[in-house]
Amino acid sequence: MNVFVQAENSSLVSEDTSSNFYLEKIQLLKQKIGKTPLVHIDNVNGSSIYAKLEYYNPLSHSVKDRPAVYMLEAAIKQGLVTSDNVTFVEASSGNLGIAYGRAGKFLGLKTLIVIPSVVGEKTFKRISETGTAVEKTPDGYCPLRNERDGAIAKVKDLFLDDPNMMWLDQYSNQNNFRAHIEGTGPEIWSQTEKRVTNIVLGVGTGGTMVGITRYLKAENPEIESVAVQPQEDHHIQGLRNFSESLEPEIVRSNRDAIDDWMKVSDADAFEATEYLWRKGYLVGTSSGLNYFAARKIAKENKGSTVVTLFPDTCLNSFKLTQEYIVGKSF
Ligand SMILES: Cc1ncc(COP(=O)(O)O)c(C=O)c1O
């Protein structure tokens, strides 16, 4: 059965709301998600830098296919799809919304995504094209600590006001990082033939960082993890700086999984994104940030095997990156 054709064809969506029906379809999606390539990018100071190309994931062309499907699967198993009227609502900076919308359409579940207006028309279109409803709130990339996080607050309000709204909350949901404990972590372990020494990743919800690190440290406690933060007032879609934005529950309750923290400026992240484009990787800006940080760790740790992720393509951030490349500022 071709998952992609079905996902695009709403006439194939069934009225059946039994758990088995949904769970069988979830299994079809899970067969297509993950097992992404790990490629060697560079050598520096006797160290090797590898990146996992998460844009090979089929729903959103990003790492967020993994948590989207795990969270929905767990909700279905818990019996949270109680009627045809249930709508799964979530706050997203883009990729989770695309993955959620497309998975929802394939399963025949209603979804509603709330995004901050800063992420722009391209992302809005990519989400709404999946068939989900989309609402915008007037937020920046990093909702400020002492102000209302508009997208999350809006979702909370919708959830509390309407009994048909179901909110799984990717910022605190353990199935977000379980997707990486069961998928991304083991894949990195076997693809590096157990040689990985350092894992370096930017953090949004923290699900990717926490899940991968929990798995790898259980295999080899010597593996070091570095969580990467964008600068204050940044332009990196999908990531958060926790000195200005509230730390998600996933990060707060798993701080022990993180050995070190690094901050990368927008200029360094965008320069690195341009460098990756020239090498043929048409990635988004969080991949540039990840690569810049991984290179620094590789230089500082002679002979290491450093692994990072390229979480998505340039589809969401193309205009901004191109403007930066031409003007060297925002
Ligand atoms: C492009 C991109 N990179 C990185 C991340 C961070 O992933 P996580 O939420 O697992 O920390 C996200 C999350 O939305 C993202 O969209």
The ligand as an SDF file (V2000), in Angstrom:
LIG
                    3D

 16 16  0  0  0  0  0  0  0  0999 V2000
   14.0700   22.8090   12.0180 C   0  0  0  0  0  0  0  0  0  0  0  0
   14.0870   22.3260   13.4290 C   0  0  0  0  0  0  0  0  0  0  0  0
   15.2600   22.0940   14.0200 N   0  0  0  0  0  0  0  0  0  0  0  0
   15.3220   21.6940   15.3030 C   0  0  0  0  0  0  0  0  0  0  0  0
   14.1930   21.5130   16.0640 C   0  0  0  0  0  0  0  0  0  0  0  0
   14.3110   21.1340   17.5240 C   0  0  0  0  0  0  0  0  0  0  0  0
   13.8300   19.8680   17.8100 O   0  0  0  0  0  0  0  0  0  0  0  0
   13.2590   19.5700   19.2530 P   0  0  0  0  0  0  0  0  0  0  0  0
   11.9000   20.1890   19.3410 O   0  0  0  0  0  0  0  0  0  0  0  0
   13.2060   18.0760   19.3170 O   0  0  0  0  0  0  0  0  0  0  0  0
   14.1830   20.1390   20.2700 O   0  0  0  0  0  0  0  0  0  0  0  0
   12.9640   21.7430   15.4640 C   0  0  0  0  0  0  0  0  0  0  0  0
   11.7390   21.6150   16.2320 C   0  0  0  0  0  0  0  0  0  0  0  0
   10.6750   22.0490   15.8210 O   0  0  0  0  0  0  0  0  0  0  0  0
   12.9100   22.1610   14.1170 C   0  0  0  0  0  0  0  0  0  0  0  0
   11.7340   22.4070   13.5040 O   0  0  0  0  0  0  0  0  0  0  0  0
  1  2  1  0
  2  3  1  0
  2 15  2  0
  3  4  2  0
  4  5  1  0
  5  6  1  0
  5 12  2  0
  6  7  1  0
  7  8  1  0
  8  9  2  0
  8 10  1  0
  8 11  1  0
 12 13  1  0
 12 15  1  0
 13 14  2  0
 15 16  1  0
M  END
$$$$
